[in-house]
């Protein structure tokens, strides 16, 4: 799939469930893959007793990566030009996340047509955990 100039307009959206019932194992696996061993993501005692959170929680970059997969599913492989986010809430084990991309602008840059995209990922309660933007080449 890729963004087609003749079939996309401002306001179009694409949503995808990117995670169902996030497990502690997935969080620990991400720690190993990323090299980020902050105890907030794996040590329940540290996280609850010392840091004061209700539980360990996912790395922001794990949520960003899953959201990025939704974006490439929407715009197509090799089409994403930029992608940036803010982490707006923690993602705890058991979370189900849904990511949405919304076309906010279509513009010409030289010979290229670029779609500007608003990005939002929410949990099952509707809490936004990721807010960001992206841009992608259209074909």
Phi and psi in radians as a Rosetta constraint file:
Dihedral C 1 N 2 CA 2 C 2 CIRCULARHARMONIC -2.571 0.35
Dihedral N 2 CA 2 C 2 N 3 CIRCULARHARMONIC 2.770 0.35
Dihedral C 2 N 3 CA 3 C 3 CIRCULARHARMONIC -1.202 0.35
Dihedral N 3 CA 3 C 3 N 4 CIRCULARHARMONIC 2.147 0.35
Dihedral C 3 N 4 CA 4 C 4 CIRCULARHARMONIC -1.758 0.35
Dihedral N 4 CA 4 C 4 N 5 CIRCULARHARMONIC 2.202 0.35
Dihedral C 4 N 5 CA 5 C 5 CIRCULARHARMONIC -0.929 0.35
Dihedral N 5 CA 5 C 5 N 6 CIRCULARHARMONIC -0.718 0.35
Dihedral C 5 N 6 CA 6 C 6 CIRCULARHARMONIC -1.458 0.35
Dihedral N 6 CA 6 C 6 N 7 CIRCULARHARMONIC -0.031 0.35
Dihedral C 6 N 7 CA 7 C 7 CIRCULARHARMONIC -2.217 0.35
Dihedral N 7 CA 7 C 7 N 8 CIRCULARHARMONIC 0.149 0.35
Dihedral C 7 N 8 CA 8 C 8 CIRCULARHARMONIC -2.161 0.35
Dihedral N 8 CA 8 C 8 N 9 CIRCULARHARMONIC 2.437 0.35
Dihedral C 8 N 9 CA 9 C 9 CIRCULARHARMONIC -2.381 0.35
Dihedral N 9 CA 9 C 9 N 10 CIRCULARHARMONIC 2.845 0.35
Dihedral C 9 N 10 CA 10 C 10 CIRCULARHARMONIC -1.017 0.35
Dihedral N 10 CA 10 C 10 N 11 CIRCULARHARMONIC 2.344 0.35
Dihedral C 10 N 11 CA 11 C 11 CIRCULARHARMONIC 1.732 0.35
Dihedral N 11 CA 11 C 11 N 12 CIRCULARHARMONIC -0.287 0.35
Dihedral C 11 N 12 CA 12 C 12 CIRCULARHARMONIC -1.096 0.35
Dihedral N 12 CA 12 C 12 N 13 CIRCULARHARMONIC 2.507 0.35
Dihedral C 12 N 13 CA 13 C 13 CIRCULARHARMONIC -2.234 0.35
Dihedral N 13 CA 13 C 13 N 14 CIRCULARHARMONIC 2.759 0.35
Dihedral C 13 N 14 CA 14 C 14 CIRCULARHARMONIC -2.421 0.35
Dihedral N 14 CA 14 C 14 N 15 CIRCULARHARMONIC 2.251 0.35
Dihedral C 14 N 15 CA 15 C 15 CIRCULARHARMONIC -2.212 0.35
Dihedral N 15 CA 15 C 15 N 16 CIRCULARHARMONIC 2.636 0.35
Dihedral C 15 N 16 CA 16 C 16 CIRCULARHARMONIC -2.669 0.35
Dihedral N 16 CA 16 C 16 N 17 CIRCULARHARMONIC 2.381 0.35
Dihedral C 16 N 17 CA 17 C 17 CIRCULARHARMONIC -1.296 0.35
Dihedral N 17 CA 17 C 17 N 18 CIRCULARHARMONIC 2.089 0.35
Dihedral C 17 N 18 CA 18 C 18 CIRCULARHARMONIC -1.784 0.35
Dihedral N 18 CA 18 C 18 N 19 CIRCULARHARMONIC -0.220 0.35
Dihedral C 18 N 19 CA 19 C 19 CIRCULARHARMONIC -2.788 0.35
Dihedral N 19 CA 19 C 19 N 20 CIRCULARHARMONIC 2.327 0.35
Dihedral C 19 N 20 CA 20 C 20 CIRCULARHARMONIC -2.133 0.35
Dihedral N 20 CA 20 C 20 N 21 CIRCULARHARMONIC 2.131 0.35
Dihedral C 20 N 21 CA 21 C 21 CIRCULARHARMONIC 0.997 0.35
Dihedral N 21 CA 21 C 21 N 22 CIRCULARHARMONIC 1.054 0.35
Dihedral C 21 N 22 CA 22 C 22 CIRCULARHARMONIC -0.906 0.35
Dihedral N 22 CA 22 C 22 N 23 CIRCULARHARMONIC 2.250 0.35
Dihedral C 22 N 23 CA 23 C 23 CIRCULARHARMONIC -1.729 0.35
Dihedral N 23 CA 23 C 23 N 24 CIRCULARHARMONIC 2.742 0.35
Dihedral C 23 N 24 CA 24 C 24 CIRCULARHARMONIC -1.080 0.35
Dihedral N 24 CA 24 C 24 N 25 CIRCULARHARMONIC -0.597 0.35
Dihedral C 24 N 25 CA 25 C 25 CIRCULARHARMONIC -1.063 0.35
Dihedral N 25 CA 25 C 25 N 26 CIRCULARHARMONIC -0.753 0.35
Dihedral C 25 N 26 CA 26 C 26 CIRCULARHARMONIC -1.081 0.35
Dihedral N 26 CA 26 C 26 N 27 CIRCULARHARMONIC -0.686 0.35
Dihedral C 26 N 27 CA 27 C 27 CIRCULARHARMONIC -1.130 0.35
Dihedral N 27 CA 27 C 27 N 28 CIRCULARHARMONIC -0.792 0.35
Dihedral C 27 N 28 CA 28 C 28 CIRCULARHARMONIC -1.168 0.35
Dihedral N 28 CA 28 C 28 N 29 CIRCULARHARMONIC -0.675 0.35
Dihedral C 28 N 29 CA 29 C 29 CIRCULARHARMONIC -1.067 0.35
Dihedral N 29 CA 29 C 29 N 30 CIRCULARHARMONIC -0.706 0.35
Dihedral C 29 N 30 CA 30 C 30 CIRCULARHARMONIC -1.130 0.35
Dihedral N 30 CA 30 C 30 N 31 CIRCULARHARMONIC -0.677 0.35
Dihedral C 30 N 31 CA 31 C 31 CIRCULARHARMONIC -0.999 0.35
Dihedral N 31 CA 31 C 31 N 32 CIRCULARHARMONIC -0.780 0.35
Dihedral C 31 N 32 CA 32 C 32 CIRCULARHARMONIC -1.129 0.35
Dihedral N 32 CA 32 C 32 N 33 CIRCULARHARMONIC -0.741 0.35
Dihedral C 32 N 33 CA 33 C 33 CIRCULARHARMONIC -1.192 0.35
Dihedral N 33 CA 33 C 33 N 34 CIRCULARHARMONIC -0.620 0.35
Dihedral C 33 N 34 CA 34 C 34 CIRCULARHARMONIC -1.608 0.35
Dihedral N 34 CA 34 C 34 N 35 CIRCULARHARMONIC -0.363 0.35
Dihedral C 34 N 35 CA 35 C 35 CIRCULARHARMONIC 1.403 0.35
Dihedral N 35 CA 35 C 35 N 36 CIRCULARHARMONIC 0.171 0.35
Dihedral C 35 N 36 CA 36 C 36 CIRCULARHARMONIC -1.678 0.35
Dihedral N 36 CA 36 C 36 N 37 CIRCULARHARMONIC 1.710 0.35
Dihedral C 36 N 37 CA 37 C 37 CIRCULARHARMONIC -1.791 0.35
Dihedral N 37 CA 37 C 37 N 38 CIRCULARHARMONIC 0.525 0.35
Dihedral C 37 N 38 CA 38 C 38 CIRCULARHARMONIC -0.962 0.35
Dihedral N 38 CA 38 C 38 N 39 CIRCULARHARMONIC 2.256 0.35
Dihedral C 38 N 39 CA 39 C 39 CIRCULARHARMONIC -1.094 0.35
Dihedral N 39 CA 39 C 39 N 40 CIRCULARHARMONIC -0.277 0.35
Dihedral C 39 N 40 CA 40 C 40 CIRCULARHARMONIC -1.064 0.35
Dihedral N 40 CA 40 C 40 N 41 CIRCULARHARMONIC -0.358 0.35
Dihedral C 40 N 41 CA 41 C 41 CIRCULARHARMONIC -1.750 0.35
Dihedral N 41 CA 41 C 41 N 42 CIRCULARHARMONIC -0.139 0.35
Dihedral C 41 N 42 CA 42 C 42 CIRCULARHARMONIC -2.490 0.35
Dihedral N 42 CA 42 C 42 N 43 CIRCULARHARMONIC -0.331 0.35
Dihedral C 42 N 43 CA 43 C 43 CIRCULARHARMONIC -1.859 0.35
Dihedral N 43 CA 43 C 43 N 44 CIRCULARHARMONIC 1.711 0.35
Dihedral C 43 N 44 CA 44 C 44 CIRCULARHARMONIC -1.012 0.35
Dihedral N 44 CA 44 C 44 N 45 CIRCULARHARMONIC -0.770 0.35
Dihedral C 44 N 45 CA 45 C 45 CIRCULARHARMONIC -1.085 0.35
Dihedral N 45 CA 45 C 45 N 46 CIRCULARHARMONIC -0.840 0.35
Dihedral C 45 N 46 CA 46 C 46 CIRCULARHARMONIC -1.040 0.35
Dihedral N 46 CA 46 C 46 N 47 CIRCULARHARMONIC -0.822 0.35
Dihedral C 46 N 47 CA 47 C 47 CIRCULARHARMONIC -1.140 0.35
Dihedral N 47 CA 47 C 47 N 48 CIRCULARHARMONIC -0.712 0.35
Dihedral C 47 N 48 CA 48 C 48 CIRCULARHARMONIC -1.504 0.35
Dihedral N 48 CA 48 C 48 N 49 CIRCULARHARMONIC -0.764 0.35
Dihedral C 48 N 49 CA 49 C 49 CIRCULARHARMONIC -1.470 0.35
Dihedral N 49 CA 49 C 49 N 50 CIRCULARHARMONIC -0.633 0.35
Dihedral C 49 N 50 CA 50 C 50 CIRCULARHARMONIC -1.720 0.35
Dihedral N 50 CA 50 C 50 N 51 CIRCULARHARMONIC -0.840 0.35
Dihedral C 50 N 51 CA 51 C 51 CIRCULARHARMONIC -1.484 0.35
Dihedral N 51 CA 51 C 51 N 52 CIRCULARHARMONIC -0.350 0.35
Dihedral C 51 N 52 CA 52 C 52 CIRCULARHARMONIC 1.443 0.35
Dihedral N 52 CA 52 C 52 N 53 CIRCULARHARMONIC 0.291 0.35
Dihedral C 52 N 53 CA 53 C 53 CIRCULARHARMONIC -1.563 0.35
Dihedral N 53 CA 53 C 53 N 54 CIRCULARHARMONIC 2.784 0.35
Dihedral C 53 N 54 CA 54 C 54 CIRCULARHARMONIC -1.264 0.35
Dihedral N 54 CA 54 C 54 N 55 CIRCULARHARMONIC -0.329 0.35
Dihedral C 54 N 55 CA 55 C 55 CIRCULARHARMONIC -2.967 0.35
Dihedral N 55 CA 55 C 55 N 56 CIRCULARHARMONIC 2.951 0.35
Dihedral C 55 N 56 CA 56 C 56 CIRCULARHARMONIC -1.057 0.35
Dihedral N 56 CA 56 C 56 N 57 CIRCULARHARMONIC 2.815 0.35
Dihedral C 56 N 57 CA 57 C 57 CIRCULARHARMONIC -2.533 0.35
Dihedral N 57 CA 57 C 57 N 58 CIRCULARHARMONIC 2.839 0.35
Dihedral C 57 N 58 CA 58 C 58 CIRCULARHARMONIC -1.227 0.35
Dihedral N 58 CA 58 C 58 N 59 CIRCULARHARMONIC 2.662 0.35
Dihedral C 58 N 59 CA 59 C 59 CIRCULARHARMONIC -1.117 0.35
Dihedral N 59 CA 59 C 59 N 60 CIRCULARHARMONIC 2.437 0.35
Dihedral C 59 N 60 CA 60 C 60 CIRCULARHARMONIC -0.998 0.35
Dihedral N 60 CA 60 C 60 N 61 CIRCULARHARMONIC -0.662 0.35
Dihedral C 60 N 61 CA 61 C 61 CIRCULARHARMONIC -1.185 0.35
Dihedral N 61 CA 61 C 61 N 62 CIRCULARHARMONIC -0.420 0.35
Dihedral C 61 N 62 CA 62 C 62 CIRCULARHARMONIC -1.170 0.35
Dihedral N 62 CA 62 C 62 N 63 CIRCULARHARMONIC -0.815 0.35
Dihedral C 62 N 63 CA 63 C 63 CIRCULARHARMONIC -1.116 0.35
Dihedral N 63 CA 63 C 63 N 64 CIRCULARHARMONIC -0.686 0.35
Dihedral C 63 N 64 CA 64 C 64 CIRCULARHARMONIC -1.127 0.35
Dihedral N 64 CA 64 C 64 N 65 CIRCULARHARMONIC -0.712 0.35
Dihedral C 64 N 65 CA 65 C 65 CIRCULARHARMONIC -1.110 0.35
Dihedral N 65 CA 65 C 65 N 66 CIRCULARHARMONIC -0.753 0.35
Dihedral C 65 N 66 CA 66 C 66 CIRCULARHARMONIC -1.135 0.35
Dihedral N 66 CA 66 C 66 N 67 CIRCULARHARMONIC -0.644 0.35
Dihedral C 66 N 67 CA 67 C 67 CIRCULARHARMONIC -1.169 0.35
Dihedral N 67 CA 67 C 67 N 68 CIRCULARHARMONIC -0.680 0.35
Dihedral C 67 N 68 CA 68 C 68 CIRCULARHARMONIC -1.079 0.35
Dihedral N 68 CA 68 C 68 N 69 CIRCULARHARMONIC -0.623 0.35
Dihedral C 68 N 69 CA 69 C 69 CIRCULARHARMONIC -1.091 0.35
Dihedral N 69 CA 69 C 69 N 70 CIRCULARHARMONIC -0.700 0.35
Dihedral C 69 N 70 CA 70 C 70 CIRCULARHARMONIC -1.041 0.35
Dihedral N 70 CA 70 C 70 N 71 CIRCULARHARMONIC -0.751 0.35
Dihedral C 70 N 71 CA 71 C 71 CIRCULARHARMONIC -1.067 0.35
Dihedral N 71 CA 71 C 71 N 72 CIRCULARHARMONIC -0.803 0.35
Dihedral C 71 N 72 CA 72 C 72 CIRCULARHARMONIC -1.199 0.35
Dihedral N 72 CA 72 C 72 N 73 CIRCULARHARMONIC -0.527 0.35
Dihedral C 72 N 73 CA 73 C 73 CIRCULARHARMONIC -1.098 0.35
Dihedral N 73 CA 73 C 73 N 74 CIRCULARHARMONIC -0.612 0.35
Dihedral C 73 N 74 CA 74 C 74 CIRCULARHARMONIC -1.357 0.35
Dihedral N 74 CA 74 C 74 N 75 CIRCULARHARMONIC -0.874 0.35
Dihedral C 74 N 75 CA 75 C 75 CIRCULARHARMONIC -1.611 0.35
Dihedral N 75 CA 75 C 75 N 76 CIRCULARHARMONIC -0.346 0.35
Dihedral C 75 N 76 CA 76 C 76 CIRCULARHARMONIC 1.800 0.35
Dihedral N 76 CA 76 C 76 N 77 CIRCULARHARMONIC 2.672 0.35
Dihedral C 76 N 77 CA 77 C 77 CIRCULARHARMONIC -1.083 0.35
Dihedral N 77 CA 77 C 77 N 78 CIRCULARHARMONIC 2.384 0.35
Dihedral C 77 N 78 CA 78 C 78 CIRCULARHARMONIC 1.298 0.35
Dihedral N 78 CA 78 C 78 N 79 CIRCULARHARMONIC 0.130 0.35
Dihedral C 78 N 79 CA 79 C 79 CIRCULARHARMONIC -1.727 0.35
Dihedral N 79 CA 79 C 79 N 80 CIRCULARHARMONIC -0.348 0.35
Dihedral C 79 N 80 CA 80 C 80 CIRCULARHARMONIC -1.268 0.35
Dihedral N 80 CA 80 C 80 N 81 CIRCULARHARMONIC 2.179 0.35
Dihedral C 80 N 81 CA 81 C 81 CIRCULARHARMONIC -1.717 0.35
Dihedral N 81 CA 81 C 81 N 82 CIRCULARHARMONIC -0.631 0.35
Dihedral C 81 N 82 CA 82 C 82 CIRCULARHARMONIC -2.644 0.35
Dihedral N 82 CA 82 C 82 N 83 CIRCULARHARMONIC 2.714 0.35
Dihedral C 82 N 83 CA 83 C 83 CIRCULARHARMONIC -2.815 0.35
Dihedral N 83 CA 83 C 83 N 84 CIRCULARHARMONIC 2.169 0.35
Dihedral C 83 N 84 CA 84 C 84 CIRCULARHARMONIC -2.583 0.35
Dihedral N 84 CA 84 C 84 N 85 CIRCULARHARMONIC 2.589 0.35
Dihedral C 84 N 85 CA 85 C 85 CIRCULARHARMONIC -2.461 0.35
Dihedral N 85 CA 85 C 85 N 86 CIRCULARHARMONIC 2.885 0.35
Dihedral C 85 N 86 CA 86 C 86 CIRCULARHARMONIC -1.975 0.35
Dihedral N 86 CA 86 C 86 N 87 CIRCULARHARMONIC 2.469 0.35
Dihedral C 86 N 87 CA 87 C 87 CIRCULARHARMONIC -1.585 0.35
Dihedral N 87 CA 87 C 87 N 88 CIRCULARHARMONIC 2.023 0.35
Dihedral C 87 N 88 CA 88 C 88 CIRCULARHARMONIC -1.837 0.35
Dihedral N 88 CA 88 C 88 N 89 CIRCULARHARMONIC -0.213 0.35
Dihedral C 88 N 89 CA 89 C 89 CIRCULARHARMONIC -2.840 0.35
Dihedral N 89 CA 89 C 89 N 90 CIRCULARHARMONIC 2.705 0.35
Dihedral C 89 N 90 CA 90 C 90 CIRCULARHARMONIC -1.230 0.35
Dihedral N 90 CA 90 C 90 N 91 CIRCULARHARMONIC 2.660 0.35
Dihedral C 90 N 91 CA 91 C 91 CIRCULARHARMONIC -2.009 0.35
Dihedral N 91 CA 91 C 91 N 92 CIRCULARHARMONIC 1.966 0.35
Dihedral C 91 N 92 CA 92 C 92 CIRCULARHARMONIC -1.676 0.35
Dihedral N 92 CA 92 C 92 N 93 CIRCULARHARMONIC 2.771 0.35
Dihedral C 92 N 93 CA 93 C 93 CIRCULARHARMONIC -0.911 0.35
Dihedral N 93 CA 93 C 93 N 94 CIRCULARHARMONIC 2.495 0.35
Dihedral C 93 N 94 CA 94 C 94 CIRCULARHARMONIC 1.625 0.35
Dihedral N 94 CA 94 C 94 N 95 CIRCULARHARMONIC -0.134 0.35
Dihedral C 94 N 95 CA 95 C 95 CIRCULARHARMONIC -1.165 0.35
Dihedral N 95 CA 95 C 95 N 96 CIRCULARHARMONIC 2.512 0.35
Dihedral C 95 N 96 CA 96 C 96 CIRCULARHARMONIC -2.016 0.35
Dihedral N 96 CA 96 C 96 N 97 CIRCULARHARMONIC 2.204 0.35
Dihedral C 96 N 97 CA 97 C 97 CIRCULARHARMONIC -2.050 0.35
Dihedral N 97 CA 97 C 97 N 98 CIRCULARHARMONIC 2.448 0.35
Dihedral C 97 N 98 CA 98 C 98 CIRCULARHARMONIC -2.183 0.35
Dihedral N 98 CA 98 C 98 N 99 CIRCULARHARMONIC 2.241 0.35
Dihedral C 98 N 99 CA 99 C 99 CIRCULARHARMONIC -1.907 0.35
Dihedral N 99 CA 99 C 99 N 100 CIRCULARHARMONIC 2.495 0.35
Dihedral C 99 N 100 CA 100 C 100 CIRCULARHARMONIC -2.301 0.35
Dihedral N 100 CA 100 C 100 N 101 CIRCULARHARMONIC 2.383 0.35
Dihedral C 100 N 101 CA 101 C 101 CIRCULARHARMONIC -1.993 0.35
Dihedral N 101 CA 101 C 101 N 102 CIRCULARHARMONIC 2.340 0.35
Dihedral C 101 N 102 CA 102 C 102 CIRCULARHARMONIC -2.207 0.35
Dihedral N 102 CA 102 C 102 N 103 CIRCULARHARMONIC 2.206 0.35
Dihedral C 102 N 103 CA 103 C 103 CIRCULARHARMONIC -1.241 0.35
Dihedral N 103 CA 103 C 103 N 104 CIRCULARHARMONIC 2.110 0.35
Dihedral C 103 N 104 CA 104 C 104 CIRCULARHARMONIC -1.879 0.35
Dihedral N 104 CA 104 C 104 N 105 CIRCULARHARMONIC -0.355 0.35
Dihedral C 104 N 105 CA 105 C 105 CIRCULARHARMONIC -2.817 0.35
Dihedral N 105 CA 105 C 105 N 106 CIRCULARHARMONIC 2.552 0.35
Dihedral C 105 N 106 CA 106 C 106 CIRCULARHARMONIC -2.212 0.35
Dihedral N 106 CA 106 C 106 N 107 CIRCULARHARMONIC 2.169 0.35
Dihedral C 106 N 107 CA 107 C 107 CIRCULARHARMONIC -2.458 0.35
Dihedral N 107 CA 107 C 107 N 108 CIRCULARHARMONIC 2.802 0.35
Dihedral C 107 N 108 CA 108 C 108 CIRCULARHARMONIC -1.718 0.35
Dihedral N 108 CA 108 C 108 N 109 CIRCULARHARMONIC 2.371 0.35
Dihedral C 108 N 109 CA 109 C 109 CIRCULARHARMONIC -2.291 0.35
Dihedral N 109 CA 109 C 109 N 110 CIRCULARHARMONIC 1.722 0.35
Dihedral C 109 N 110 CA 110 C 110 CIRCULARHARMONIC 1.125 0.35
Dihedral N 110 CA 110 C 110 N 111 CIRCULARHARMONIC -2.171 0.35
Dihedral C 110 N 111 CA 111 C 111 CIRCULARHARMONIC -1.559 0.35
Dihedral N 111 CA 111 C 111 N 112 CIRCULARHARMONIC -0.035 0.35
Dihedral C 111 N 112 CA 112 C 112 CIRCULARHARMONIC -1.770 0.35
Dihedral N 112 CA 112 C 112 N 113 CIRCULARHARMONIC 2.568 0.35
Dihedral C 112 N 113 CA 113 C 113 CIRCULARHARMONIC -1.861 0.35
Dihedral N 113 CA 113 C 113 N 114 CIRCULARHARMONIC 2.217 0.35
Dihedral C 113 N 114 CA 114 C 114 CIRCULARHARMONIC -2.051 0.35
Dihedral N 114 CA 114 C 114 N 115 CIRCULARHARMONIC 2.356 0.35
Dihedral C 114 N 115 CA 115 C 115 CIRCULARHARMONIC -1.765 0.35
Dihedral N 115 CA 115 C 115 N 116 CIRCULARHARMONIC 2.224 0.35
Dihedral C 115 N 116 CA 116 C 116 CIRCULARHARMONIC -1.613 0.35
Dihedral N 116 CA 116 C 116 N 117 CIRCULARHARMONIC 2.391 0.35
Dihedral C 116 N 117 CA 117 C 117 CIRCULARHARMONIC -2.317 0.35
Dihedral N 117 CA 117 C 117 N 118 CIRCULARHARMONIC 2.291 0.35
Dihedral C 117 N 118 CA 118 C 118 CIRCULARHARMONIC -1.564 0.35
Dihedral N 118 CA 118 C 118 N 119 CIRCULARHARMONIC 2.427 0.35
Dihedral C 118 N 119 CA 119 C 119 CIRCULARHARMONIC -2.157 0.35
Dihedral N 119 CA 119 C 119 N 120 CIRCULARHARMONIC 2.375 0.35
Dihedral C 119 N 120 CA 120 C 120 CIRCULARHARMONIC -2.540 0.35
Dihedral N 120 CA 120 C 120 N 121 CIRCULARHARMONIC 2.352 0.35
Dihedral C 120 N 121 CA 121 C 121 CIRCULARHARMONIC -2.139 0.35
Dihedral N 121 CA 121 C 121 N 122 CIRCULARHARMONIC 2.283 0.35
Dihedral C 121 N 122 CA 122 C 122 CIRCULARHARMONIC -2.177 0.35
Dihedral N 122 CA 122 C 122 N 123 CIRCULARHARMONIC 2.710 0.35
Dihedral C 122 N 123 CA 123 C 123 CIRCULARHARMONIC -1.569 0.35
Dihedral N 123 CA 123 C 123 N 124 CIRCULARHARMONIC -3.121 0.35
Dihedral C 123 N 124 CA 124 C 124 CIRCULARHARMONIC -1.093 0.35
Dihedral N 124 CA 124 C 124 N 125 CIRCULARHARMONIC -0.420 0.35
Dihedral C 124 N 125 CA 125 C 125 CIRCULARHARMONIC -1.498 0.35
Dihedral N 125 CA 125 C 125 N 126 CIRCULARHARMONIC -0.072 0.35
Dihedral C 125 N 126 CA 126 C 126 CIRCULARHARMONIC 1.578 0.35
Dihedral N 126 CA 126 C 126 N 127 CIRCULARHARMONIC 0.102 0.35
Dihedral C 126 N 127 CA 127 C 127 CIRCULARHARMONIC -1.314 0.35
Dihedral N 127 CA 127 C 127 N 128 CIRCULARHARMONIC 2.198 0.35
Dihedral C 127 N 128 CA 128 C 128 CIRCULARHARMONIC -1.310 0.35
Dihedral N 128 CA 128 C 128 N 129 CIRCULARHARMONIC 2.145 0.35
Dihedral C 128 N 129 CA 129 C 129 CIRCULARHARMONIC -1.840 0.35
Dihedral N 129 CA 129 C 129 N 130 CIRCULARHARMONIC -0.329 0.35
Dihedral C 129 N 130 CA 130 C 130 CIRCULARHARMONIC -2.430 0.35
Dihedral N 130 CA 130 C 130 N 131 CIRCULARHARMONIC 2.377 0.35
Dihedral C 130 N 131 CA 131 C 131 CIRCULARHARMONIC -2.392 0.35
Dihedral N 131 CA 131 C 131 N 132 CIRCULARHARMONIC 2.255 0.35
Dihedral C 131 N 132 CA 132 C 132 CIRCULARHARMONIC -2.866 0.35
Dihedral N 132 CA 132 C 132 N 133 CIRCULARHARMONIC -2.928 0.35
Dihedral C 132 N 133 CA 133 C 133 CIRCULARHARMONIC -2.428 0.35
Dihedral N 133 CA 133 C 133 N 134 CIRCULARHARMONIC 2.782 0.35
Dihedral C 133 N 134 CA 134 C 134 CIRCULARHARMONIC -2.629 0.35
Dihedral N 134 CA 134 C 134 N 135 CIRCULARHARMONIC 2.839 0.35
Dihedral C 134 N 135 CA 135 C 135 CIRCULARHARMONIC -2.381 0.35
Dihedral N 135 CA 135 C 135 N 136 CIRCULARHARMONIC 2.588 0.35
Dihedral C 135 N 136 CA 136 C 136 CIRCULARHARMONIC -2.527 0.35
Dihedral N 136 CA 136 C 136 N 137 CIRCULARHARMONIC 2.566 0.35
Dihedral C 136 N 137 CA 137 C 137 CIRCULARHARMONIC -1.247 0.35
Dihedral N 137 CA 137 C 137 N 138 CIRCULARHARMONIC 2.419 0.35
Dihedral C 137 N 138 CA 138 C 138 CIRCULARHARMONIC -1.827 0.35
Dihedral N 138 CA 138 C 138 N 139 CIRCULARHARMONIC 2.659 0.35
